[in-house]
Amino acid sequence: MAKSFRTLDDIGDVRGKRVLVREDLNVPFADGQVTDDTRLRATVPTVSELSDKGAIVLILAHFGRPKGVPNPEMSLAQIVKPYEAVLGRPVRYVDWEGDAANVATLQPGDIAVLENTRFFGGEEKNDPQVVDRFAALGDLYVNDAFSAAHRAHASTEGLAHKLPAYAGRAMEAELDALQKALGEPEHPVAAVVGGAKVSTKLAVLKHLVGKVDHLIIGGGMANTFLAARGVNVGKSLCEHDLTGTADEIMEAADRAGCTVHLPYDVVVAKEFKPNPPTRTVNVHEVAADEMILDVGPAAVEALGDVLKNCRTLVWNGPLGAFETPPFDTATVALAKTAAALTVDGSLVSVAGGGDTVAALNHAGVGDDFTFVSTAGGAFLEWMEGRELPGVAALMQ
């Protein structure tokens, strides 16, 4: 199938050309160490391929929130050494002071990380002057940072209109996976949406009911839906002011032929702490002084049966308070079922969002899903059906 965006396969001969590559190097950093190099590793295919073809690779990225003011604590200079270790090849650092002169000294195949794009106040405003400043350094533009594609910034959107623009390998993989998951999925499609609050995922839920066949709601947000159905959820986290909205979503799902799955047995405790005394009860048996902290085993087994009859799965958010044992049990069990079906070849599984990635890795199945996106906000906005400016700018 022809792609709607240009990729590195369309880029032609890049030897000696300066290629501005937007990557996501905004990694967790503490005591001079990168504590999670997932995002660094995601850049390797694109950066290595361009370097191997003789391009002068100039990496654009942000780090932290400097709000347009240079800040040594948010300098990308400190990421260069860890990045070299991941890439397995030398990386130069180029400050914005004298950037053009420094870039001019680079040779074909060289790789350089330019200083934090957000040291410019106009970066986040997509200021044409900042776009021109960046564009003057390069001949071609590659966007490889899906996680920043929901922002119309100078380095994520503006540059795509100034230079010939292409999707990098990580961006290409992400867009291909998302197309399979909700763009043109094989039905039946299931979506797992978890998380603490309905209010943070209202737009997602409203969009999904018209797209999927099964909507599985977990986490604290399931309590709001249960309350909307007249269930007394005790001391559970619950947005009682949104029960009317939950009703509307369930009615919209009915009209669209989408089945909403809520837990009918749950794990409850009187205290939210690691390994407190717990009970597994029917949702109608939650005591006034108890809180729902996980989905029960019978419901998880039933949800596993739902997935066995589906061809596509989109997952965002855990089923319970998975960071606190034993309330990770349901998330781990359903994740393992989804992973097994994926490995088996019967399910295309796409997951994304920070909590989700952590939950799947905790379950030991992150590598078994068809695709796991490290993007947070961009993945959520895609699930909401919103156009992502950084992606739209790449479309042919």
N, C-alpha and C positions, 0 to 999 in steps of 0.2 A: 504493500500500500504506500502510495506517495505521501511524503510528510508535508505538513503545511508550513514547515519552517526549515531553514537551511541549516545544515550540520557541517561538521568538519569534512565530511565526504564531498561537500560542494565547494570547499575553500580554495582548491587549486594549489599552485606552487607557492609556498610561503618562505622559501629560502631567502634569508636576508631581510625579510619584512618584519616590521615591528607589530606584534599582535598584542593588543590590550585585552587581557582576559580577566573578567570579573569573577572572582572566586569568593567563597565564604571562609575566611580565616578567623572568624570571631569565635575562638575556642575558649573553653574555661581555662583559666590561668591562675596559679597560686604559687607563691614562693619561688618564682622564676621557672616554674615547670608548667607545661601543658598537661592538664589532668585528664583530658579526653581528646584524642587526636582523630576522632571519626571524621570530622569535617576536613582535616588536612589530607587524610587518606582518600577522600572522595575526589580531590582535585588531581590526583596523580595521573589518571588516564589522559586527560586533556593536556595538561602541562607537559607531560613526557612526550606525547605524540607530536605536539608542536615543536618542542625542542629537538626531537629526533629528526624532524623534517627541515631543520635549519632556521626556524623562526627565531626572532629575538622576542622572548616571552616576557611581557610586562604585566605583572599581576596587580590588579586593583582590588582592594578589599577595605572593609571597615573593621574597627576593633573597639568595642565598648561604645559609650555615648559621650564623646567629648564636646558635643554641641557647638561645633564650629570653631573650637579653640584648641590649638596644639597643646597636648598634655603628655609629658614623657611616660606617664603610667599607662597610657593607651597607645604608645608607639608600636608600630608593627616591627620595629627593629628587633624587639625581644622575641618575636616569633620565628625569625630567620633561621636560627640554629636548630630548633625543634623541627622546622619545616625541611631543612636540609636532610635531617635524619630520616624523615618519612619518604622524601623524594629519592634519596640515595644519590644526589648530585649537587654540585655547588649552587648556591643562591646568593645573589647580590642584594643589597638593600639600597634603595634610592630615596633620599629625603626630598621634600618639595623645594628646598633651597638648592638651586642649581640642578634641578631634575633633568632639564633638556641636555645640559652638558654631560651629565653622567650617563644618560641613555645613549648619547652619541658614541660613548666608548665601548658599548656592548657589541659583541660579535655574534654571528649566526649560531644558534643553539644555546646562547646564554639565557639565564632565567633571573629575573629581578623582581623583588617585591617592592612596590611603591609605597610610600608612607600612607597612613590612614586617610582614606578619602574624606572622612568626616571632620578632618582638621579644617576643611573649607566650610564656612557657613552656608554656602550655596549648594553643597552636595545634596542635602535632604530637600532643598527647594527646587531641585532640577534647574538651577540657574544656568542660562545659556552661556554665560562667561566661564563658569566652571566646566561645563560640557566642552567648550572650545579649548580650555586649558588642557583637559585630558586628551581630547582628540588630536591636538597638535603633537602628541608624543607617539601616536600610532598610525599604522596604515589600515589595519583591520581590527574588528571588535568581536570578541567571543564572550557570550554570557554563559557561565557555567554554574551560576549561583541561584538555583530555584528558590532557596530559602529567603532570598532578598527580592524575589521577583514581584512580590505584592506591593512594593514601594516604587513610586515613580521618581527615582533619584537620578542625579546626573550620571552616575556610574552604572545604573541598572536599566535606565530607560532612555535618557537623553542621548547617550553615545550611539545607541542603535540607529538613530536617525542621522547621525553625522558621518559614520563610517560603514562600509559593508559589514553586515552583522550576521553572526552565526551562533547556533547553540553548541555548547561544549558537550562532551560525552556524558557528564553527570546530569546536565539539564536535559539532554536527549533521552536518557534512560528514565528520568522522572516523568517527562511529558508522555513518553510511550506507555509507561505504567498507568498513569492517570487516565489516559485515553481508554485503556483496557478496563479500568475499574468503573468509571462512570460515563465516559464519553460514548463508547460503543461496546458496552459490556455484554457478556454472554449471560442470559437469564437462566434461572432465578438469581437475583442479586440480594445479598444480605449486607446490612451495615450494622456494626457494633459502635454505639456512641456512649461513652462513659464520661465520668468527670463529676466534679462536686456540684456544679450549679447549672440548672437549665438556662439561666440568664446568659451564660457565656456561650451557649451553643444553640440559641433560639433559631438563628438564621440557618444553621446547619440542619437542624431537625425539620424546619419548614421546607427546605430545598429537597432533602432526601426522601421525604414521603412520596414525592412525585417521581422519584427515580428508581427506588428499590422495591423489592417484593417483601422483604422482611427487615424491620427496624428493631434491633435489639438494644434496649436502653438499660444501662447499668450505672453504677456509682451513686453518688448522692442525688443526682438528677432523677433517678428512678423513683426516689421517695416522693418527689413532687407529683409524679404521674400516679403513683399509688394513692396519695392523698386526694388527688382529683377524682379517683374512683371510689372514694369514701373509706379508704383504709386508714386506721389510726396508726400513725408511724411512730408514736411515742416521742422520745427525745431526739430522734434522727434529724440529721441535717435535712431541711426541707424548706423550699421557698413557697410558703402557703399563699403568698400574694400572686403566685403564677399558676395556681391550679386551673384558673379559667383558660389561660394560654395553653396549658397541657391538654385540656379538653378540646380546644380548637385544633391542636396538632393531631390528636387522635381522630377527630371527625374528618380532617383533611386526608388522613391516612386511609380511613374507611372509604371515602369517595374515590381515592386513587387505587384502591385494591391492594394496599400495603398493610401487611399484618404487623402490629406493634407487639413486641414481646416484653413483658414485665416479669420480674421474679415472682413466683408464688410461694417459694420457701426461701427463708433468709437466715443469715447468721447474725445474732444480736448479742450485745454485751451492755453492761451498765456503765462501763468506763472505756474510753478510747485510749488504750495503751497496749504495748506489746504483750501478747499472750494472756489476756485477762480471762476470767471464767466466761464461757460463751454458751449459747443455746442455739440450736437450729429449729426454727418454728415456721409454721404457716404464716403468711403475711398478716392474717387476721388475728394472730395470737401474740403480737408484739405488746409487751407491757408498757405502761405509761412511763416507767423509769428506764426503759431500754432504748438502745439505738441500733438501727440496721447498719451493719458495717461490711457485709458481703452478701453475694447471691448464694443460695443454698445448693446442695449437691443435686437434688432432684431437678431443679430448674436448669442447672448447668448441663445435666445429661440431656434434657429436652432440647436445649439450645444446640448441643452437639449434633443431635438428630436433624435439626433445621439446617445446619451447615452441610451435613452429608447430602442433602437434597438441593444444594445450591451450586452454582458454577463460578460465582464471583463473590468476593468478600472485601469490604472496605472497613477498616478498623481505626477508630480514634477514641482513645480513653479507656481506662481500666474499669472492670466490673465492680470492684470493691476498693477499700482503702489499702491498696496492695503494698504500700511501703511499710505497713505495720502488720507483722504476722499475728495470727494466722489468716488475716483478711486478704491475703494474696491468693488463697486457694482457688477461687472461682476463675480469676483471670488466668492463672497458670494452667488450669485444666482445660479451659476453652481454647487458649492459645495453642496448647499441645494438640488438641483435636484439629484445629485449623491448619497447623503446620503439617500434621500427618496427611491430611487430605491434599495439601499442596504438593508434598513430596510424591504422593500417589498419582498426581497428575489430574485429579478431578476438580481442583479448585484453584482459581487465580486469586491470590490474597495480597492486598495492598494495604499497608498500615502507615500511619504518620502521626507526628506530634510528639513533643518531648516525653510526656508521661508514658505514651504508648511504646516508644522505643525502649525506654527503661523497663517497662513491664515485660515486653517480649524478650529482652535480653535476660531479665531476671528468670523468666521461664525457660531460658536456654534455647529458644526457637527463632531468634531474630534472623538467623541465616537461612531458615527453612521457608520463610514467607517469600512469595514471588518478588516483592519489592517493599522495602522499608524506607520511608522518607525521613530524613533528619530535619526537614523543615517544620517549623511550628506554625507561625502565623500564616505563611503562604499556603500550607497544606489545609489549614482551617478555612481560609478564604476560598480556596478551590472547592472544598466540600460545601461551601455556601453557594456555589455557582457564580461567584464573582469573577470578573475579568481581571487578570493579573497584568499590570502594566508592563513589567519586564518580559513577560511571555508574549503579550500582544505585539510588542515592538519587534519581535523576531519573526512574526508571521509574514509569509510571502504574499 
